[in-house]
């Protein structure tokens, strides 16, 4: 197997599947109510009804990403493929190293199976007339590095603009809150669980449950030595909004971490590869709070922070603020989408 393919396979195998008014803390509400009775936290949508949320994911600070492929090779090893890896690193730093802000419109409606269809549609809430015109030509080898980087940024921006109004996630949940679209990739299923999953059984204040959430993955090229996992949603209290509506306050604490080292046997066929194991570690966390309207059966608000980091062959760090806020009206172009 060509060495460049093996090195790239190492990088891919340790990738992490992940993952508004987000700058604002949840509003303070009225005094807490104490009850020993279990409460059903269910979605309540009428036939033909569609509800919508502004769903935002915003970088808190510039993400960082650095490749350390050279650490897999003996010093001075002649590896032509390193030029390709250098280009890959440059692209990744430009694409992932820029603060990212994604706004979606999430719509929910009952489907013919009696479940709830969830669509996450990329939409900045900016009209087409207000969006700047974008032009892009493929980067030329004759241009300088700075101009090439700018053209690449323009290409990424154009790609994001072209995705406006398109469905980026299509999932399904049961009215009782269970994620039924088990077939989704982990990164999409994680978002669906964080934003829309609810306990499938009535719960009392103080009780906890788990989400259908798995954020960290490592491949067969790595030997793990330690792993930790916390997956907990807590029904903290029932409280009353100023307008008299009751909300269930849910606190989210999700943490996954894995550490270990590279499998030296996987590198043995690469000329110039070091046999010394390289330490690796990955970590993912989500901490947040949601306010669910008990009688209306829908979110009042949910905010939180998702952090993903890795150390080893790939050093990276990213923290995003998540928020979901109800819209008074569903954009008409998204009503009736399946």
N, C-alpha and C positions, 0 to 999 in steps of 0.2 A: 504494500500500500504506500503511495507517495507520502513523504513525511509531512508535506503541507496539509494533506487531508487529515492525517492523524492529529496534527496540532489543532486544526480547526475543530475536529471532533471533540477534543478535550474541552475546548471553549464552550461548544454547544452543550455538552453533557452536564455542565455545571450551571447552566442558565437558570434564572429564577422565573417561575411562571407566576406571574402575579395575575399594587398593583396596585363666583357666587358671593354669596355672603359668607363664604367660608372663613373670611378673616374675622368674623364676628362670633362671639361665644353665644350659646343658646340663651334665649331670653329668660330672665328670672320670672317665676310664676308663683302662684299662691301657695298657701300652706299645704303640707302633705296630709293625705288621708291614709289612715291605717285600717287595713281589712285583712281578716284571716281567710276570706273566701277566695277560691281560685278565680281568675279572670281570663276569659278567652280573648286573646289578641289576634283577631282575624281580619283579613281584608273584606270589606263590605262594598261591593260594586253591584249596581243594578244592571239588569239586562239592557244592552244598548248604551250603557254609560262608559265614557272614556275619561280618565283623569290623567293629568300630566304634571311632571316635576322638572324644574331646572336642576340638572345633575352636573356638578362641577368638580373638576380635579385640577388643582393648581399647585405648581412647584413652589415650595416655601423659599428655597434658595437654589442657586445653580447646581444641577447634578454634576457629579464628578465620575469619570471613567478613565481607567488606565489599564493597558494590557502589559503583561509581564512575560510574554512568550520567550524572551531571551533567557529567562531563568531556567528554561527547560533544556538549554544547550550548554555544552562545555564552552568555556571562554575561548574565543578565536575560531569557533567552528564555522565552516563555510556553508551557509544555508541560503541559497538563492531565494527560497520562499519567504524569507524575512521581509523582502521588499513588498510583497503582497500583504503581509501582516501589518506592515507599517501603514500601508494605504487603508487597510481595514480599520486600524486604530484611529487614523486621522478622520475618517468618515464618522466613526462612532462618537468621537469627541465632539464633532460639529453637530451631529444629529441629537445625541442624548445629553450632551453637555450644555445645552441651551435650556433656560427655564421654560417649562411647558405649561400651558393652560388649555384644558379641554373642557368645553361646555357641550352638554348633551340635553336634549329634551327626552325624558323618559315617559312613555305612555303606557297605561295599563287598561285592559278591557277584558271582559269575560269572553271566552271562546266556546265553540260548540261542544268541547269536551267537559265543560264545567269548570275548567281551570282558568287562570288569568295569564294572558299573553303580555309579556313585557318587551317593549322595544326601546332601545337606547339609540337615539338619532343624533348625529353630530349636528349641532346648530348653535351658532354663536349669538342668536337673537339679534343679529345685525342684518338688515335688509340687503339684498343683492346690490341695490343702487349705492349703498354706503361702503361696500367692500372695494378695496383698491384693485385696479386692474393689474394682473401679474403676467409678465412675459418671461420666457426662459428658453435659452439655447443650450444644447449640450456643452459642457465645459470643453474648451479647446486645450490641447497640450502646449500651445504656444503662449498661453496667458500666464501671468504671475500667480504666486501662491495666494495672495490676498484676494485677487479677483476670482480665482477658482473657488475659494471658500465662500465668497459672497454669492456666486452663482449657485453653489450647492445649497446655501441657505434659502435662496429664492426658489430652488426646486422643491425643497421640503415645504416651504410655505404654500407653494402652488398645489402640491399634493394634498395638503390639509384643506385648502380652499375647495379643491375638487370633491372632497368628501362631505362638504356641507350638504345637509339634507338627506344623507344616506344612512341606512340602518347599520350600526356598527355592532350591535348585540341583539340577538333575538332569542329570548328565553321564555320559560313558563314556570309558574308557581301555582300551588294549590291555594284555595281561599284560606285554608288554615295556616298557610305560610311556608309549607315545605317546597323546596326547589325540586321540580319534577323533570327538568331538562338536564338529566344526568350526563348527557352526551357532549355537553359543551367543554371546550378546553378549560383547563384549570383557571387561567387568568380571567376568562369571561365568567366562569361559574363563581369565582371569588367575588367579583363585582356584584353579580346578581344576589349572592348571599348577603353581602354587607348591606346593600341598599334595600332589599325587599324580603329577605327570609324572616319569618316569625316563628315562635314556638308552636309546634303542631298540637300541643295539648294545653288546656288552661293552666295558668301558673299563678302562684302566690307571690306576694312581695317578699323579696329575699332569695327566691329560687333562681337557679342558674341552668343554662343549657348550652349546647354547642352549635356552631354554625357549620354548614357544608363548605369548609374553607381549607385549602391546602396551598401554601404559598411557596415553600422551598422545595427544590428538587436537586439531587445530585445523581450523576450517572455511574456506570460501572467502572469508569476510569479512576475512581476515587474510593479510598477506604476511610469510612467514618469512624471516629473514636468517641464522639459525644454528640448527643442530640437532646434538645429540650423543646417542649411544646406546651403552650397554654392556649386553650380555646374556650372562652367563657363569655357569655352574655348574662348579665344580672338584671333582674327586675327590681330596681332600687326603690321606687316609690310611686304612688299615685298622687298627682297634684292637679290643681285647678288653674286654668288660664284666666286672665282678667275678664274674658267674655263668658266665663262660666263653664267652658268645655273642660272635660277631664282628660288628662293625658297620663299614659304610663311612661315612666322614665326608665330607659334601658341603657345600661353601661356596657361598653364593649372593651374586652381585653384579649387580643390575639397576639401570640408570640410564637415564632418558630425559628430555631437555630440549629445548624449542623456544622461540625468541624471535623477535620481529619487531614489526610495527606494524599498526594497522587500515588497511583499504582505504578511503580518503576518498570514493571514488566511490560506495560502498555507502550513505553517509550523505547524498549530495547531494540526495536527494528529501525529506529531513526538514527542515521549517521550523525555523530556529534552530540547526541542527546545525553544529558546527565542521568546517571542512575540514582542520584540523590532524591529522595522523596521531597515534595514541596508541600508545605502546610497550606491548607485552605480553610475558609470559614464563610458561611453565608447566614444571613439573618433577615427576618421579615417581621414586621409588627404592625398592628392597627389598634389604635386607642380612640374611642369615640363615645358619643352619647346621642341617643335618639329620644324623641318625644312622640309617642304614638297616640292618636286620638281614639279613645276606647269605644265610644258610641258610634263615631263616624266610620271607624275601621280604615284608617289611612294615616300616613305620617303628617305630623305638624312640622317637624324638622328633624334632620339628622346631620351631625357634623363629626369629623374625626380626622386623624392624621395617619397616613400609611408611610412607613419607612422601609426601604430595602437596601441592604448593603452586602458587599462581599469583599474578601481579602484573599489574595493568593495569586493565581495566574491572571485573574481579573480583579482589579481593585475598583470598586464602584460604590456610590452612595447617592441615594435619592430620597427626598421626603416630599410628599404631596399632601395637601389639605383637601379632604373630601367634604362635600356638602350636598344635601338634597332639600329643595324648597318647593312647596306646591305652587303651581301657576293658577291664577284665577280662571283663565280660559285656555283651552287646548288649541294650539295653532291649527286652523282648519285643514291645512294640507296634510296633517298627520292623523286625522280622523278616518277610520276605516282601513288603515294599513294592517296587514296581517304578517 
